[in-house]
Amino acid sequence: MKTAPSPQPAKTNLILTGMPGAGKSTLGVLAAKILGMDFLDTDLVIQSHEKKRLSEIIEENGLNAFKEIEARHVAALKVSHTVIATGGSVIYSEKAMENLASQGLILHLALSLPELEKRLGNLDERGVARMPGQSLEALFNERIPLYKKWADAEIACDGLSMDDLLCRIRQIFPPPTP
């Protein structure tokens, strides 16, 4: 006797991906407000569960352990009607990204390297998951193909105001019905 497959969760979430400094958290809060949705920042989920800042986790446990911690928390997320701002390194985990993709539309916030360099300060203090000594340019070049692989849609953010970005989000992701 065959068992029926378990129902898949509805794709009611908007998942924001992109490099650190692309504006995922800031834009995510505003998008949730205009779309009438909840907001969740995966970096804050990790910090809350681990009781440490991201930079402390990386410093104490190393990059690979941090990526495993991040993957575990994001792979376990089950939410609906939520704008999710992801950590920039979540795209390294197939399991985490498959979980996110099953629950919503993945929107890549694409920002050029020169613009990122203007926005970012100390990468270590920000808790940016990268190899010791890895430059922002090397990290950018490593991650961009992964962001593009998982993205259902992309917004080129250079030169756009928050209002411009919110208008684009409304065009790409109309508010889901509860």
N, C-alpha and C positions, 0 to 999 in steps of 0.2 A: 504494500500500500504506500503510495506516494504522499508525502506531506506537502502542504501548500507552503510556498516560500513566505518567509516573514515579510510583512508589508514594509516597504521602504519609506523613510520619513519624507514628507513633502519638502520640496526645495524652496523654503520660505525665507532663507537667510541670504544676506549680502555679505560676502567675505572679501575683505580688502587685503591685498598682498602688495608687496613692494619693498624696496630698499629702506633701511633705517633713514629717517628724515624725509620720507616721501609724503608724510602727512596722514598716515593711516588712522592713528588715534584721534587726532584733532578733527579730521574730516568725518571719521566714523561717528563721533558724538553728534555732530551737526546733522549728518545723514539720518541717524536714528531718530532725531527730533523731527525732521521734516517728513520722514516716512511713517512716523508713528510706531516705531519699533523699539525693542530693547537694544542695549549696547553692551558688548563684551570685548575686553582687550585680553588676548591670550597671554601677553607678558605679565599682566596683573594677576591672572589666574595662577600662573606659575609661581610668582612671588608670594602670593597668598598661601598656596599649598606648601611651598618649600620653606617659607618663613625667612627668605633671604632675597636681597636684590639680585638681579640677573648677573651683574658684574661679580658679585660675591660667589655665585654658583660657578661661574666660569673659572674664576681665580682659584677656588678651593677644589673643584672637581675636574677641571679641564674641559676643553671644547667638546670632545666626543660625548662625555657624560652629560653635559648641558643639552646637547642635541637629543640625546635619548630621553632626558627628562621632559623636554619640550614636546617631543613626539608622543610620549605616553599621555601627557595631559591633553594635547590637542586631539589625539586619536580617540580619547574618551568623551569628548564634548558631544552632547546631545541637546540641542536647543532649537527653537523655532522662532520665527518672526524677530530675528536678531541681526543687527549689523555687528560683524565680528572683525576687529582689527587684529591681524596676526603679527607675530614677531617676524622679522625679516628672514630668519633662518628656517622657518617651518617648512619651506619648500624643499628641504633636503630629505624630508621623510615622506615616502610613498604612502605609508599607512595613514599618517595624519592628513595628508592632502586628499587621499581617497575619501576619508571620513568627511572632510569639509565639502568636497565636491558632491557627495551624496546628499548633502543638506542644503545646498544653495548655489548661487551664482558667484563665481570667483572673478573679482575685478582687480586687475593689476593697475596700480597707480605708478605710471612710468615717469620717472624724473631723470633728466640728463645728469651725467657725471659732474659737469661744472656746477650745476644747480645744487646737487647733493653736497659738493665740497663747500659751497657757501653756507649751507644750512647746518652741517654737522660740526660739532666741536670735538671734544676728546672722545674717540671711539671706545676706549676702554671704560671710561666713566659711564657712557651710555649703555654699556653691556652688550655691545655689538659682537655677535658670535663670529669670530674669525680666527685664523691661525695667528700665532704670535708673529708680529712684524708684517703681517699681510697688509698691503696698502688698500685704500678704498677703491682704487682703480682695479686692482686684481680681484677684489671681492665683487665688485660691480660686474666685471666680465664673467666671473664664475656663476653668478646668480641669475643674470638676465635671461639666459636660455631656459632656466627652470621656471621663472615667473611666466614666461611666454607659453611654456608647455602646459601649465595648469590653468591659464587664464581663459575664461569664457568671453571676456571683454577686457579692453584696455583703454585707459585715458592717458594721453600725453599731457602731463600736468604743467610743464614749463610755461610760465607767463599767464597762467590762469588764476583768477581770484577764487576764493572759497565759494562765492556765489556762482561763478562759472562752473566750478566742479560739481556743486550741488545740482545745478540745472542738467549737467551731463548725466549725473547719477539718476535723476528722475526719468530721463529719456531711456536709459539702459535698464533700469530696475524700477518699474512702477510699484507702488506700495502693495504688498500682498494683502489679501483679505484674510482676516482672522478666522 
